[in-house]
């Protein structure tokens, strides 16, 4: 079949109408923009085009904005072909509710549950670092003075970059600070091949003063031969992975058009909106969903701790080329994303590793479903808990279909923050472990964002060894799709998991992912290890 742009839709009086042809073309344009693929055909599947859960959120948001409807994310998984999805969307009638009135700038301001959680984690354990190190090689030359001024304009326009987090009389509050000019360190790295990693490592290890409101560090390094590197380190209370493209786009605007400030949606509006959702009907419905879904689940997935604490560690999991292509048939036949496949593989690996028939792990979710917050600078994250239960008769396919249901349910019931779920369930707590999420699956690398700054190409680079600083949980598996390949990384806490066991677990996960399409009829429990 020819691409949508040059072929009429299937025969039939309704399908052949000019109006429906145009609507199908408009929907194809949305898919092409989100999936970054040209020539999408009516019978193309979202999954065979490389779609995954984050793209699904972006696609239903963009399609909903284009067609003036609110689209549940489940609709894309149940109608994964372009023509079926378009027909379904055209039948929807729900409209998007308006945003609340602009939040007052009076202090104190609302903060999100995510911000409060990681702030409290640092107050409880002074060794915790919630820093986000970022680095880009620069193909071209950036002017240090212009870059320094652009950083200052960025801070002035985006309140999140000058927000103060204050502990006062055992209470936590958020207030806006005055605009400030971030210092820009100039580094001579021409004869220092490890200088970039050294600066990032030092920036990550040095704590931020949250009360100062100055939670951004910057450096510009000279690599010689006309090459530079741009280095940033921010605190996680002011940025997340989805914010990084926004940060770069706004920095480019401030660098190239300094005299043209533009209105931006401020993070305090998102925090206030999130607070307003509490105790609404939908919020209570979602809270009941999570209470029911996690009822009876063990809050701690055991890991084999070493006899003596070891250093934290991080390493890449070797995965074969073409793994994503090999998963396309599974994705299309069962209506699943590659994230659901990865989540199933991790769950089954945990079942086999622990010998348990009931395991949970966490996964960060992006809470940017409203168009107004799509380009917001600031962390819009929640944590979903994925639960996997199997029996001796369960197959890998059974586990996959259950994980599909779990993942879709999590995406549809994310108005409630993870902290509210924990408060409702009141699980037993252990120091250094987060209930239900001490094993975490993250589907986005924070530095996987190329960009253009004043015409210069920025290509992300980061030494994987620095990712041991992300070891907030006992075990974190990070997976990302880059250049058509699936890349996986493990980070672990050395006091909860030894380097040897981390490597063994990673090898088993890689083996299962590699064999996944041919292993669907395997028992989910398979061989088991002794419970640690």
C-alpha positions in Angstrom: 0.0 0.0 0.0 1.3 3.5 -0.8 1.9 6.1 1.8 -1.0 8.1 3.1 0.2 11.3 1.4 -0.3 9.8 -2.0 -3.0 7.2 -1.7 -6.8 7.4 -1.0 -8.0 5.3 2.0 -9.7 2.0 1.6 -12.9 1.8 -0.5 -16.3 2.5 1.0 -18.6 5.5 1.0 -17.4 6.9 4.4 -13.7 6.0 4.0 -13.5 7.5 0.6 -14.9 10.8 1.5 -12.7 13.8 1.1 -13.1 14.8 4.7 -12.0 11.5 6.1 -9.1 11.3 3.7 -7.9 14.7 5.0 -8.4 13.6 8.6 -6.3 10.5 7.9 -3.6 12.6 6.4 -3.6 14.9 9.4 -3.3 12.0 11.8 -0.5 10.6 9.7 1.3 13.9 10.0 1.0 13.7 13.8 2.4 10.2 13.8 5.3 11.2 11.5 6.2 14.1 13.7 6.2 12.1 17.0 7.8 9.0 15.5 10.2 11.0 13.4 9.3 8.8 10.4 8.1 9.8 6.9 5.6 8.0 4.6 3.5 6.3 7.3 0.8 4.1 5.7 -2.7 3.6 6.9 -2.0 -0.1 7.9 1.3 0.7 9.6 1.3 -0.3 13.3 2.6 2.0 16.1 4.8 -0.8 17.4 6.4 -1.8 14.1 7.3 1.8 13.6 9.3 1.7 16.8 6.7 3.2 19.1 7.1 2.8 22.9 5.3 4.1 26.0 6.8 7.6 26.2 6.1 8.1 22.5 2.6 6.8 23.1 2.0 9.5 25.7 3.4 12.1 23.3 1.3 10.8 20.4 -2.0 10.7 22.2 -1.3 14.2 23.5 -0.5 15.6 20.1 -3.4 13.8 18.4 -5.7 15.0 21.2 -4.6 18.6 20.7 -4.9 18.4 16.9 -8.4 16.8 16.9 -9.8 18.5 20.0 -10.4 15.4 22.0 -9.0 13.6 25.1 -7.6 10.3 24.1 -6.9 7.5 26.7 -3.5 6.0 26.2 -5.0 2.6 26.1 -6.7 3.5 22.8 -3.4 3.5 21.0 -2.5 0.0 22.3 -6.0 -1.3 21.4 -6.0 0.5 18.0 -2.3 0.4 17.0 -2.8 0.8 13.2 -2.9 4.3 11.9 -6.3 3.9 10.1 -7.9 2.1 13.1 -6.6 4.7 15.6 -7.8 7.6 13.4 -11.3 6.1 13.2 -11.4 5.6 16.9 -10.2 9.1 17.7 -12.8 10.6 15.3 -15.5 8.8 17.4 -14.4 10.4 20.7 -16.3 13.4 22.1 -14.5 14.3 25.3 -13.0 17.7 25.5 -9.9 18.9 27.4 -10.8 20.8 30.6 -9.3 24.3 30.9 -6.3 25.0 33.2 -7.0 26.6 36.5 -6.4 30.3 36.9 -2.8 31.5 37.0 -1.2 30.7 40.4 -0.3 33.6 42.6 3.4 34.4 42.9 3.0 34.9 46.6 5.2 32.6 48.7 5.3 29.9 49.9 4.4 28.0 46.7 3.2 24.5 46.2 5.8 21.8 45.5 5.3 18.5 43.8 5.4 15.1 45.6 8.4 14.2 43.5 10.3 17.3 44.7 9.4 16.6 48.3 10.4 12.9 48.1 14.0 13.5 46.8 14.4 16.5 49.1 13.5 14.4 52.1 15.8 11.7 50.9 18.8 14.1 51.1 17.7 15.4 54.5 17.6 11.8 55.9 20.9 10.7 54.3 23.5 13.4 53.6 25.4 11.1 51.3 22.5 11.0 48.8 23.1 13.0 45.6 20.1 13.7 43.3 22.3 15.4 40.7 21.9 15.3 36.9 25.2 15.5 35.1 25.0 16.4 31.4 27.6 16.8 28.7 27.6 17.6 25.0 30.4 17.8 22.4 30.1 21.0 20.5 30.6 20.9 16.7 31.5 24.6 16.3 32.4 27.4 18.7 30.3 28.9 21.5 31.2 32.3 22.8 31.7 32.2 26.6 30.4 35.7 27.2 27.2 35.1 25.2 26.8 31.7 26.8 27.1 33.1 30.3 24.6 35.9 29.5 22.2 33.3 28.0 22.4 31.2 31.1 21.4 34.3 33.1 18.5 35.0 30.9 17.4 31.4 31.1 17.4 31.7 34.9 15.5 35.0 34.9 12.7 33.6 32.6 12.3 30.2 34.2 11.4 30.4 37.9 12.2 26.8 38.5 15.9 27.7 38.1 15.7 30.2 40.9 13.4 28.4 43.3 14.6 28.1 46.9 13.8 25.0 49.0 13.7 26.0 52.7 13.6 24.0 55.8 12.1 26.1 58.5 11.0 24.9 62.0 10.8 21.3 60.7 8.6 22.4 57.8 9.5 22.4 54.1 8.5 25.3 51.9 9.3 26.6 48.4 9.9 30.3 47.6 11.0 32.1 44.5 14.5 33.6 44.5 15.9 36.6 42.7 17.4 36.1 39.2 21.1 35.2 39.4 24.0 34.7 36.9 25.3 31.1 36.9 29.2 31.1 36.9 30.6 29.6 33.7 33.9 27.7 34.3 36.3 27.7 31.4 38.3 24.5 31.2 41.4 23.8 29.2 41.0 20.1 28.3 43.4 20.0 25.4 45.9 17.9 27.3 43.4 16.4 29.8 41.5 13.6 28.2 39.7 12.8 31.5 39.1 16.4 32.4 35.5 16.4 31.3 34.7 13.3 33.5 36.6 14.8 36.3 34.6 18.0 36.3 31.3 16.1 36.1 32.3 13.8 38.9 33.3 16.7 41.1 30.1 18.5 40.3 28.0 15.4 41.2 29.8 14.8 44.4 29.6 18.4 45.6 26.2 19.0 47.3 23.9 21.8 46.3 22.6 24.3 48.7 18.9 23.9 48.1 18.0 27.0 50.1 20.1 29.2 47.8 17.9 28.5 44.7 21.1 28.2 42.7 20.9 24.6 41.5 22.8 24.8 38.2 26.5 24.5 37.5 28.0 25.1 34.0 31.4 24.8 32.3 32.7 25.2 28.8 35.7 23.1 27.9 38.2 23.6 25.1 39.2 20.2 23.6 41.6 21.6 21.0 41.3 21.4 17.2 38.3 23.8 17.3 36.3 21.4 19.5 34.5 22.3 22.7 32.4 20.5 25.3 29.4 22.0 27.2 29.0 20.6 30.7 26.0 21.2 33.0 25.0 19.8 36.4 21.6 20.4 37.8 19.7 19.2 40.9 16.9 16.7 40.1 14.4 19.0 41.9 14.5 21.4 39.0 14.9 19.1 35.9 14.0 15.6 34.6 14.9 13.8 31.4 11.9 15.2 29.5 13.0 18.7 30.4 16.4 18.5 28.8 15.2 19.2 25.3 13.3 22.2 26.7 16.3 23.4 28.5 18.4 23.3 25.4 15.8 24.9 23.2 15.3 27.7 25.7 19.1 28.2 26.1 19.3 28.4 22.3 16.6 31.1 22.2 18.3 33.1 25.0 21.7 32.8 23.2 20.5 33.8 19.7 17.6 36.2 20.4 18.4 37.8 23.8 16.1 40.8 23.3 13.0 38.7 22.6 11.9 37.1 25.9 8.6 35.2 25.6 6.0 34.1 28.2 6.5 30.6 29.5 4.5 28.3 31.6 6.1 28.3 35.1 6.6 25.2 37.1 4.6 26.6 40.1 1.6 26.4 37.9 2.1 22.7 37.4 2.7 22.1 41.1 -0.4 24.0 42.0 -2.4 22.1 39.4 -1.2 18.8 40.7 -2.2 19.8 44.2 -5.7 20.8 43.0 -6.2 17.2 41.8 -6.1 15.8 45.3 -9.3 14.5 46.7 -11.1 14.8 43.3 -13.3 11.9 42.1 -10.6 10.9 39.6 -7.9 11.1 42.2 -9.8 8.9 44.7 -10.6 6.4 41.9 -6.9 6.2 41.0 -5.9 5.8 44.7 -8.4 3.0 45.1 -7.0 1.3 41.9 -3.4 1.3 43.4 -4.6 0.2 46.8 -6.3 -2.8 45.2 -3.5 -3.5 42.7 -0.8 -3.6 45.4 -2.9 -5.3 48.1 -0.8 -8.1 49.7 2.3 -7.3 47.6 5.7 -7.5 49.4 7.1 -4.0 49.5 10.7 -5.3 49.2 12.1 -7.4 46.4 15.1 -9.2 48.0 18.5 -8.9 46.5 21.6 -11.0 47.4 23.5 -8.5 49.6 27.3 -8.9 49.8 28.9 -10.0 53.1 30.7 -6.6 53.2 29.4 -3.4 51.5 31.0 -2.8 48.2 31.2 0.4 46.1 28.3 1.3 44.0 28.6 0.3 40.3 27.3 0.8 36.8 27.9 -0.9 33.5 26.3 -1.5 30.2 24.5 -4.8 29.4 25.7 -6.2 26.1 22.7 -6.6 23.8 22.8 -7.9 20.2 22.3 -5.6 17.2 18.9 -5.9 15.7 17.2 -6.8 19.0 14.4 -4.2 18.5 13.7 -5.5 15.0 13.4 -9.1 16.4 10.8 -7.9 18.8 8.5 -6.3 16.2 6.5 -9.5 15.6 5.8 -9.9 19.3 4.8 -6.3 19.6 2.4 -6.4 16.7 0.8 -9.7 17.5 0.2 -8.9 21.2 -0.2 -5.1 21.1 2.8 -4.4 23.4 5.6 -1.8 23.4 9.2 -2.6 23.7 9.1 -1.2 27.2 6.4 -3.8 28.1 8.7 -6.5 26.7 11.6 -5.2 28.8 9.5 -5.0 31.9 8.4 -8.6 31.4 12.0 -9.7 30.9 13.0 -7.9 34.1 10.0 -9.3 36.0 10.7 -12.9 34.9 14.4 -12.5 35.7 13.5 -11.4 39.2 11.1 -14.3 39.6 13.8 -16.8 38.6 16.5 -15.0 40.6 14.5 -14.7 43.8 12.4 -17.8 43.5 9.3 -15.7 44.3 6.0 -15.9 42.5 5.1 -12.2 43.3 7.6 -9.3 42.7 7.2 -5.6 42.3 9.5 -2.9 40.8 9.1 0.7 40.0 9.3 2.7 36.8 9.3 6.5 36.4 6.4 7.9 34.4 6.1 11.2 32.7 3.2 13.3 33.8 2.9 15.7 30.9 -0.5 14.7 29.5 -1.8 18.3 29.4 -0.7 20.2 26.3 0.1 23.3 28.4 2.8 21.4 30.3 4.3 19.5 27.3 7.2 22.1 27.0 7.5 22.8 30.8 11.0 23.1 32.3 11.0 21.2 35.5 10.5 17.6 36.8 7.0 16.2 35.9 7.6 12.7 37.1 5.7 10.1 39.1 6.6 6.5 39.9 4.4 3.6 38.8 4.7 0.2 40.5 4.6 -2.8 38.3 3.5 -6.1 39.9 4.1 -9.5 38.4 2.5 -12.6 39.8 3.1 -16.1 38.2 2.2 -19.7 39.0 4.2 -22.8 38.1 2.0 -23.1 35.0 2.6 -19.5 33.8 4.5 -19.0 30.6 6.5 -16.0 29.4 3.6 -15.0 27.2 1.3 -15.1 30.3 3.7 -12.8 32.1 3.8 -10.5 29.1 0.1 -10.1 28.8 -0.2 -9.5 32.5 2.6 -6.9 32.3 0.7 -5.2 29.4 -2.3 -4.9 31.6 -0.2 -3.6 34.5 1.6 -1.0 32.4 -1.6 0.3 30.8 -3.3 0.5 34.2 -0.4 2.5 35.5 -0.6 5.0 32.7 -4.3 5.4 33.1 -4.2 5.9 36.9 -1.3 8.3 37.4 -3.2 11.3 38.8 -2.2 9.9 42.3 1.4 10.4 43.3 3.4 7.4 44.4 3.9 8.9 47.9 0.1 9.0 48.4 -0.1 5.3 47.5 2.6 4.5 50.0 0.8 6.5 52.6 -2.5 4.7 51.9 -0.8 1.2 52.1 1.5 1.8 55.0 4.1 -0.9 54.1 6.9 -1.8 56.4 9.9 0.5 55.8 13.6 -0.4 55.7 16.3 2.2 55.8 17.9 2.7 52.3 15.0 1.0 50.5 12.0 2.5 48.9 8.9 0.3 49.2 7.9 -1.5 46.0 10.5 0.3 43.9 13.9 -0.8 45.3 14.3 -2.4 41.9 13.6 0.2 39.2 13.2 0.1 35.4 14.0 3.4 33.8 13.2 3.7 30.0 15.1 6.9 29.3 18.7 8.0 29.6 18.9 11.5 30.9 21.5 12.6 28.5 20.1 11.2 25.3 19.3 14.6 23.7 21.1 16.1 20.7 20.4 19.7 20.0 21.5 22.8 18.1 22.8 25.9 19.9 23.3 28.9 17.6 23.9 26.6 14.7 26.4 24.4 16.5 25.6 20.7 16.9 25.5 19.4 20.4 26.0 15.6 20.7 25.5 14.1 24.1 28.4 12.3 25.8 28.7 10.8 29.2 31.0 8.3 30.8 28.9 5.4 32.0 31.1 5.1 35.2 29.4 8.3 36.4 26.1 6.5 36.5 27.0 4.7 39.6 26.1 8.1 41.2 22.5 7.4 40.1 22.4 4.3 42.3 19.6 5.5 44.5 18.0 2.1 44.5 19.3 -1.4 45.1 19.1 -2.1 41.4 18.3 0.2 38.5 18.0 -1.1 34.9 17.9 1.7 32.3 16.9 1.0 28.7 16.8 3.4 25.8 16.2 3.3 22.1 19.0 5.1 20.3 19.8 5.0 16.5 17.5 2.0 16.1 19.3 0.0 18.7 18.3 -1.0 22.3 20.8 0.0 24.9 20.7 -1.2 28.5 22.6 -0.1 31.6 22.6 -1.4 35.2 23.4 0.7 38.2 23.4 -0.9 41.7 24.1 0.0 45.3 27.1 -2.0 46.6 25.6 -2.3 50.1 22.6 -4.2 48.6 24.0 -6.1 45.6 27.5 -7.3 44.9 29.2 -6.6 41.6 29.4 -10.3 40.8 25.6 -10.8 41.4 24.8 -7.7 39.4 26.7 -9.1 36.4 25.0 -12.4 36.7 21.6 -10.9 36.9 22.3 -8.6 33.9 23.5 -11.6 31.9 20.3 -13.5 32.6 18.2 -10.5 31.6 20.2 -10.0 28.4 19.8 -13.7 27.5 16.1 -13.6 28.1 15.7 -10.5 26.0 17.7 -12.0 23.2 15.6 -15.2 23.1 12.3 -13.5 23.9 10.4 -14.0 20.6 11.2 -17.7 20.7 10.7 -18.2 24.4 7.1 -17.2 24.8 6.1 -20.8 25.7 8.8 -21.2 28.3 7.7 -21.5 32.0 8.0 -18.0 33.6 9.6 -19.4 36.7 12.1 -21.5 34.8 15.2 -22.3 36.9 15.4 -20.5 40.2 18.1 -19.5 42.5 18.0 -19.9 46.2 16.3 -16.9 47.9 19.0 -14.6 49.2 
